[in-house]
C-alpha cells in the first residue's frame, strides 16, 4: 500500500512520545532545545494510556501491535533499538505510519563490549576478580596451558560483518590478530577482514578459530547456529563470544561444551531466555563471563538514538520519502 506523504506536523505543533522503562530519552531530547513538545512514559500501562497523544513514538520493548488502534495521531515510529520484529509492518503501513530503526546506534558500544569479553577471558580477569573477593594472591603458574594468553597471532572468526562485526575486526587487527568473516554476500570486501566466507562454510572454519564471535541477527538460519556439532568442531583452547541474540546459541549445548571443556570458555551478553533463569548452570561455571545484555547500553546511548530521530524528523518535515534506517 502506498504511504501517505501529506504534510508532516511542523515544529510548533509536533508532539513526541518517548516510551522506555529506563533510558532518559526525553531528558536528553530536551537538552537539544528543539522547541518540539515531548513527554515520556515509563511503563507499558502508562504508555497505553497516553498513546493517542503523540505524533511520533520513540520506543522498543513497550510496543504492542494493539496500540496502533489507539494511536490516533501517530505518524512516525522511531524504534530506539536495532530489532523491530515486534512491529506489524503491514498494519503500520496501512495506517500511513512511517517506521525506522536505530541500526548503528550501538556499533561502538557492542564492539567494545565484545572485545572486553575477549580480553576478560584471555587475560583471566574473571578469575582475578574471584580471587580478589577471596583475598587470594595467586602464585605463578607452572602449567603453561593455565596461564593468561596473548592475542597477537590468534585467529578470530566473526559471524556477521556489519557495522559491529566490522569494528570488531578493526580492533582485532590492532591487536595483531588474523580475522575470518562470515557474511551472505562475499563479493563485497570488508576492511580489516583477511578472509570472507559464506555461512555454508561456518562449520569448516570453526577448527581454525581461537575465538568465535557472533554478531548476527536472529533469523531462521542463525537460530541454534551454535549447537552441539558447532561446539564440538571448536578447539578445546578456543573461546566463544555471543553479543548477537541468545537463541543463536543452544543453551544446553553451550553448557555441555563448557562443562566438558570442549571449549575453554565463553563470554555471554545475551541468553535464551532473558533474563537468564535462576537455575541455569551458566551462573556458576567458572569459565564463563556473563553480562546481562548490557553490550549496547552506554552513557551515549540516548544521544545516539536522538541523533537518528532528529535526522528523521528533518526528513519528514521536508517531505522526503527516504528515512535514515527506513523500514517503512
C-alpha positions, 0 to 999 in steps of 0.5 A, a space after each residue: 500500500 502506498 504511504 501517505 506523504 501529506 504534510 508532516 506536523 511542523 515544529 510548533 505543533 509536533 508532539 513526541 512520545 518517548 516510551 522506555 522503562 529506563 533510558 532518559 530519552 526525553 531528558 536528553 531530547 530536551 537538552 537539544 532545545 528543539 522547541 518540539 513538545 515531548 513527554 515520556 512514559 515509563 511503563 507499558 500501562 502508562 504508555 497505553 494510556 497516553 498513546 493517542 497523544 503523540 505524533 511520533 513514538 520513540 520506543 522498543 520493548 513497550 510496543 504492542 501491535 494493539 496500540 496502533 488502534 489507539 494511536 490516533 495521531 501517530 505518524 512516525 515510529 522511531 524504534 530506539 533499538 536495532 530489532 523491530 520484529 515486534 512491529 506489524 509492518 503491514 498494519 503500520 503501513 496501512 495506517 500511513 505510519 512511517 517506521 525506522 530503526 536505530 541500526 548503528 546506534 550501538 556499533 561502538 558500544 557492542 564492539 567494545 563490549 565484545 572485545 572486553 569479553 575477549 580480553 576478560 577471558 584471555 587475560 583471566 580477569 574473571 578469575 582475578 576478580 574471584 580471587 580478589 573477593 577471596 583475598 587470594 594472591 595467586 602464585 605463578 603458574 607452572 602449567 603453561 596451558 593455565 596461564 593468561 594468553 596473548 592475542 597477537 597471532 590468534 585467529 578470530 572468526 566473526 559471524 556477521 560483518 556489519 557495522 559491529 562485526 566490522 569494528 570488531 575486526 578493526 580492533 582485532 587487527 590492532 591487536 595483531 590478530 588474523 580475522 575470518 568473516 562470515 557474511 551472505 554476500 562475499 563479493 563485497 570486501 570488508 576492511 580489516 577482514 583477511 578472509 570472507 566466507 559464506 555461512 555454508 562454510 561456518 562449520 569448516 572454519 570453526 577448527 581454525 578459530 581461537 575465538 568465535 564471535 557472533 554478531 548476527 541477527 536472529 533469523 531462521 538460519 542463525 537460530 541454534 547456529 551454535 549447537 552441539 556439532 558447532 561446539 564440538 568442531 571448536 578447539 578445546 583452547 578456543 573461546 566463544 563470544 555471543 553479543 548477537 541474540 541468545 537463541 543463536 546459541 543452544 543453551 544446553 549445548 553451550 553448557 555441555 561444551 563448557 562443562 566438558 571443556 570442549 571449549 575453554 570458555 565463553 563470554 555471554 551478553 545475551 541468553 535464551 531466555 532473558 533474563 537468564 533463569 535462576 537455575 541455569 548452570 551458566 551462573 556458576 561455571 567458572 569459565 564463563 563471563 556473563 553480562 546481562 545484555 548490557 553490550 549496547 547500553 552506554 552513557 551515549 546511548 540516548 544521544 545516539 538514538 536522538 541523533 537518528 530521530 532528529 535526522 528523521 524528523 528533518 526528513 519528514 518535515 521536508 517531505 522526503 520519502 527516504 528515512 535514515 534506517 527506513 523500514 517503512 
